[in-house]
């Protein structure tokens, strides 16, 4: 059975780690019998009334578990993980949902709403249903983004993978064949519809973050020359001035994130 474990608002402006990193670390804390399918980062609304550190993003760990009985163990492990790694002064939240939860469609709508408008904690709780939703410090407003991360990941058409197989170890150049071997679908964004060949080179810049499209990792490529492609996305340089102006999660005043 597949579970979605959403984390949000775990850091502060001067933190040495963000929500994405804490979500990736959760793989090492999974209960026995579980494995990490991937970790997806989501972009939520940037708005003056929403505190965030740099981007207002949240993250979801997709977990493959032997059965539904692992829900409580996942909630317990994720709660302990947050307690061990969140930064004092943040407002961490947690959401855990199974792919069979009847509340999942409502969580999807919640996630979409969080990309378009300011959403409240009450709204998040109203759609959680049997899924687990909890705050773990401060104002607890991180639960809004945690629920959004779960909903958007379950939707399957939002965000990018910040952890998938061994993509982080592939270096600055790889091949289409290697990417396919990792389970990543490559897609050409060439206007004339060129198709990457298995032996073609892919220049990554050391930063491979496939999109979550149709529930699977898809890496958009642009052509460089015959037999060579480049990933569409590149690592964004941090803007200290922008970070200093902003702050933390899905509603409220100022601080925050990833």
C-alpha positions as CSV (number, residue, x, y, z in Angstrom):
1,X,0.0,0.0,0.0
2,X,1.2,3.5,-0.8
3,X,1.2,6.2,1.9
4,X,1.8,9.9,1.5
5,X,3.7,11.6,4.4
6,X,3.6,15.4,4.2
7,X,6.0,17.8,6.1
8,X,5.9,21.6,6.2
9,X,7.3,24.6,8.0
10,X,10.3,22.9,9.8
11,X,12.9,25.6,9.6
12,X,13.7,29.3,10.1
13,X,15.7,31.9,8.3
14,X,19.1,31.0,9.8
15,X,18.5,27.3,9.8
16,X,21.1,25.0,8.2
17,X,18.5,22.7,6.9
18,X,15.1,23.0,5.3
19,X,11.9,21.0,4.9
20,X,13.1,19.2,1.8
21,X,16.2,17.9,3.5
22,X,14.2,16.8,6.6
23,X,11.8,15.0,4.3
24,X,14.6,13.2,2.5
25,X,16.1,12.2,5.8
26,X,12.9,10.4,6.8
27,X,13.8,7.5,4.5
28,X,16.3,6.4,7.2
29,X,13.5,6.5,9.9
30,X,10.9,4.4,8.0
31,X,9.4,1.5,9.9
32,X,10.5,-2.0,9.0
33,X,9.1,-3.3,5.8
34,X,8.6,0.2,4.3
35,X,10.5,1.8,1.5
36,X,10.7,5.3,0.1
37,X,9.3,5.6,-3.4
38,X,10.4,9.2,-3.7
39,X,10.2,12.6,-2.2
40,X,8.4,15.5,-3.9
41,X,8.7,19.2,-3.3
42,X,5.7,21.4,-3.9
43,X,5.5,25.2,-4.5
44,X,2.6,26.8,-2.6
45,X,1.3,30.3,-2.9
46,X,3.6,33.2,-2.1
47,X,1.6,36.0,-0.5
48,X,2.3,38.8,2.0
49,X,0.1,37.2,4.7
50,X,1.8,33.8,4.4
51,X,5.1,33.5,6.4
52,X,7.9,31.6,4.7
53,X,11.7,31.5,4.7
54,X,12.5,31.6,1.0
55,X,9.9,29.9,-1.3
56,X,6.9,28.6,0.7
57,X,7.4,25.0,-0.3
58,X,6.4,21.8,1.4
59,X,7.5,18.2,0.8
60,X,5.9,14.8,0.6
61,X,7.6,11.4,1.2
62,X,5.8,8.7,-0.8
63,X,6.1,5.4,1.1
64,X,5.5,1.9,-0.1
65,X,4.3,-0.2,2.9
66,X,3.3,-3.9,3.3
67,X,-0.3,-2.9,4.3
68,X,-2.7,-0.5,5.9
69,X,-1.7,-1.6,9.4
70,X,1.5,0.5,9.1
71,X,-0.3,3.8,9.3
72,X,0.1,4.2,13.0
73,X,3.8,3.2,12.9
74,X,4.3,5.8,10.1
75,X,2.6,8.5,12.1
76,X,4.7,7.7,15.1
77,X,8.0,7.5,13.1
78,X,7.2,10.8,11.3
79,X,6.3,12.6,14.6
80,X,9.5,11.4,16.2
81,X,11.4,12.5,13.1
82,X,10.0,16.0,13.3
83,X,10.7,16.2,17.0
84,X,14.3,15.3,16.3
85,X,15.0,17.6,13.4
86,X,12.7,20.6,13.2
87,X,14.1,24.0,14.1
88,X,12.9,25.9,17.2
89,X,10.9,28.9,16.1
90,X,9.2,27.1,13.2
91,X,5.6,25.8,13.0
92,X,6.0,22.2,11.8
93,X,3.1,20.2,10.5
94,X,2.5,16.6,9.5
95,X,0.0,14.8,7.3
96,X,-0.1,11.1,6.7
97,X,-2.7,9.6,4.2
98,X,-3.1,6.2,2.5
99,X,-3.9,5.9,-1.2
100,X,-7.2,4.3,-0.1
101,X,-8.3,7.1,2.2
102,X,-11.7,8.5,1.1
103,X,-10.5,11.9,2.1
104,X,-7.8,12.0,-0.5
105,X,-9.8,13.8,-3.2
106,X,-10.6,16.5,-0.7
107,X,-6.9,16.7,0.2
108,X,-6.2,17.1,-3.5
109,X,-8.5,20.1,-3.7
110,X,-7.0,21.5,-0.6
111,X,-3.5,21.2,-2.1
112,X,-4.7,23.0,-5.3
113,X,-6.3,25.7,-3.2
114,X,-3.0,26.3,-1.4
115,X,-1.3,27.2,-4.7
116,X,-4.0,29.9,-5.4
117,X,-5.1,31.5,-2.2
118,X,-4.5,31.8,1.6
119,X,-5.9,28.7,3.4
120,X,-6.6,28.3,7.1
121,X,-5.9,25.5,9.6
122,X,-9.7,25.0,10.0
123,X,-10.0,24.4,6.3
124,X,-7.2,21.9,6.4
125,X,-8.8,20.0,9.3
126,X,-12.1,20.0,7.6
127,X,-10.8,18.0,4.7
128,X,-8.4,15.6,6.5
129,X,-11.1,13.0,7.3
130,X,-9.5,9.7,8.4
131,X,-6.1,10.9,7.3
132,X,-3.7,12.0,10.1
133,X,-3.1,15.8,10.4
134,X,-1.2,17.4,13.2
135,X,0.8,20.4,14.3
136,X,4.1,19.9,16.1
137,X,5.1,23.3,17.5
138,X,4.7,27.1,17.3
139,X,1.4,28.1,15.7
140,X,1.1,24.6,14.1
141,X,0.3,26.3,10.8
142,X,2.7,23.9,9.0
143,X,-0.1,21.4,9.0
144,X,-1.7,23.4,6.2
145,X,1.2,22.9,3.8
146,X,1.7,19.3,5.0
147,X,-1.8,18.5,3.9
148,X,-1.2,20.4,0.7
149,X,1.9,18.3,-0.1
150,X,0.0,15.1,0.4
151,X,-2.9,16.3,-1.8
152,X,-0.7,17.6,-4.6
153,X,1.4,14.5,-4.7
154,X,-1.6,12.2,-4.8
155,X,-3.0,14.4,-7.6
156,X,0.2,13.4,-9.6
157,X,0.6,16.6,-11.7
158,X,2.5,19.0,-9.4
159,X,6.0,19.4,-7.9
160,X,9.4,18.0,-8.6
161,X,11.2,15.0,-7.2
162,X,14.0,16.0,-4.8
163,X,14.8,12.4,-4.1
164,X,14.4,9.5,-6.5
165,X,16.7,6.5,-6.7
166,X,20.3,7.5,-7.1
167,X,19.7,10.6,-9.2
168,X,21.7,12.7,-6.8
169,X,24.8,10.6,-7.5
170,X,24.8,10.9,-11.3
171,X,27.1,13.9,-11.6
172,X,27.0,16.6,-14.2
173,X,26.5,14.3,-17.2
174,X,24.7,11.1,-17.8
175,X,22.8,9.3,-20.6
176,X,19.2,8.8,-21.5
177,X,19.7,5.1,-21.0
178,X,20.9,5.6,-17.4
179,X,18.0,7.8,-16.6
180,X,15.5,5.3,-18.0
181,X,17.3,2.6,-15.9
182,X,16.5,4.8,-12.9
183,X,12.8,4.8,-13.8
184,X,12.9,8.4,-15.1
185,X,10.9,9.2,-18.2
186,X,12.7,11.8,-20.4
187,X,10.7,14.1,-22.6
188,X,11.9,16.4,-25.3
189,X,10.6,20.0,-25.2
190,X,12.0,20.6,-28.7
191,X,9.5,22.5,-30.8
192,X,10.0,20.0,-33.7
193,X,9.4,17.0,-31.5
194,X,12.8,15.4,-31.4
195,X,13.0,12.1,-29.5
196,X,16.1,11.5,-27.2
197,X,17.9,8.3,-28.1
198,X,19.1,5.8,-25.5
199,X,22.8,6.6,-26.1
200,X,22.3,10.4,-26.1
201,X,24.2,12.5,-23.5
202,X,22.3,14.5,-21.0
203,X,24.0,17.5,-19.3
204,X,22.6,17.9,-15.9
205,X,24.7,20.6,-14.2
206,X,24.7,18.2,-11.2
207,X,21.0,19.0,-10.5
208,X,18.4,16.4,-11.7
209,X,14.9,17.1,-10.4
210,X,12.2,15.3,-12.5
211,X,8.7,16.7,-12.5
212,X,5.8,14.8,-11.1
213,X,3.7,14.2,-14.2
214,X,1.0,11.6,-14.4
215,X,2.2,10.2,-11.0
216,X,5.7,9.4,-12.2
217,X,9.1,11.2,-12.6
218,X,9.5,13.0,-15.9
219,X,12.6,14.9,-16.8
220,X,12.1,17.6,-19.5
221,X,15.0,18.1,-21.8
222,X,16.0,20.7,-24.4
223,X,18.3,19.9,-27.3
224,X,21.9,21.2,-27.4
225,X,23.3,19.4,-30.5
226,X,22.9,16.1,-32.2
227,X,23.2,13.4,-29.5
228,X,23.2,15.9,-26.6
229,X,20.5,17.3,-24.4
230,X,20.3,19.5,-21.4
231,X,17.9,19.4,-18.5
232,X,15.3,22.2,-18.6
233,X,15.6,23.1,-14.9
234,X,18.7,24.4,-13.1
235,X,19.4,25.1,-9.5
236,X,18.2,28.5,-8.4
237,X,20.7,30.8,-6.7
238,X,19.5,31.9,-3.3
239,X,18.6,35.5,-2.9
240,X,19.6,36.6,0.7
241,X,17.7,39.9,0.2
242,X,14.5,38.1,-0.6
243,X,15.0,35.7,2.3
244,X,15.5,38.6,4.7
245,X,12.2,40.1,3.6
246,X,10.0,37.1,4.0
247,X,9.2,34.4,6.5
248,X,7.0,30.7,7.0
249,X,3.9,28.4,5.9
250,X,0.4,28.7,4.7
251,X,-1.2,31.5,6.7
252,X,-0.2,34.2,9.2
253,X,2.6,36.6,9.7
254,X,6.3,36.2,8.9
255,X,9.1,33.7,8.7
256,X,10.1,30.6,6.9
257,X,11.4,27.8,4.5
258,X,13.1,25.2,2.2
